[in-house]
Amino acid sequence: MMAKMMMMMMMIITTNNKPSIIIRDNEKRTCMLINVAISGDRNVIKKEAEKILKYKDLTVEIQRMWNVKTKVIPVIISATGTISKSFRKYVINISGNHEVKELKKTAILGTAHRLRKVLT
């Protein structure tokens, strides 16, 4: 009976969190949960904080299950290319060559494409 209660207490209720990209490095024993989103101009900072909080439980669960150091990396750009002050800090953590200028350009071109589709 006591063991059953302990198991029930250890169970963590998590929602269906699914980050955009998961990068697991077995050699360094790290895991990155990358979430990419395009938001409105005024919501960039709010959206970053929301994504970090949303994946907090998943981060803890992955650390426990895989025994790796896990971090959440929100990549949030507004529809017009606005980024937060901490955006570069997050993007540096992702391996590879990522230019902020190119990421902003991609977001703006995507917005223009959608607008053209809707307006024609």
Buried (B, 14 or more C-beta within 10 A) or exposed (E): EEEEEEEEEEEEEEEEBEBEEEBBEEEEEBBBBBBBBBBEEEBBBEBBEBBBEBBEBBBEBBBEEBEBBBBBBBBBBBBEBBBBEEBEEBBEEBEEEEEEEEBBEEBBEEBEEEEEEEEE
